[in-house]
Amino acid sequence: MQITSRQIETFYAVVSIGSMTGAARFLGRTQSAVSRLISDLEGSTGLILFERSGARLYPTQAGLSMY
């Protein structure tokens, strides 16, 4: 699967804001669309980009490197 600009834009928003819900609000997308884009990006790269802790997301070392 190819990485898209929408996935990268969403990834940057999630890292900057720290939550998928907040990133969804910022981007004007649904939370499920943001989750899907991040999941697709992780699938495309073969990397785990976030550690999940409740509603908060923390970038992994791979996520920080990508950021």
Secondary structure, 3 states (H helix, E strand, C coil): CCCCHHHHHHHHHHHHHCCHHHHHHHHCCCHHHHHHHHHHHHHHHCCCCEEEECCEEEECHHHHHHC
